[in-house]
């Protein structure tokens, strides 16, 4: 049983969309319809967990996933040494826990930051021994990159740095893996960078 989840409503959906668009585009019925078709339709909205995951996916894709990979592409074009990762580790040490969402629905925004530092915030969330071990490995990865420019020194998987040809993504999880990312084949990019802007009315500079 999950606690802390709000039931799905149209107003909550609109709030999530407005939050995701970061006030860069004006909300209209066409935009809402496209987003509902992609993320909501087919979801049992009476199921709080299913609807919460669908709503969070909207914010996740537009606010984090798409900008993340666009940034990786820009760094690659600029010739900056870059390693791409996706933080997928799910534990009780989740920012959602502070808001009463237990157990967590998945890896949340800033969950990796909670494990980077020890402070009052993370002390409020109980850590299992498994999470403590994972934290050590994660900090080692970050430290190796800061000290040596190579986060793979102590890894047991091959994680190539981003090249002009490929973007390999290290999925940091209980069982980690590496996948190759292709933005041209990822429908989320076309949806958020083309379909939504074309359907929305851009706000004038004086309105920003």
Secondary structure, 3 states (H helix, E strand, C coil): CCECCCCCCHHHHHHHHHHHHCCCEECCHHHHHHHHHHHHCCCCCCCHHHHHHHHHHHHHHHHHHHHHHHHHHHHHHCCCCCCEEEECCCCCCCHHHHCCCECCCCCCCCHHHHHHCCCHHHHCCCCCHHHHHHHHHHHHHHHHHHHHCCCCCCCCCCCCCCCCCCEEEEEECCCCEEEEECHHHCHHHHHHHHHHHHHCEECCHHHC
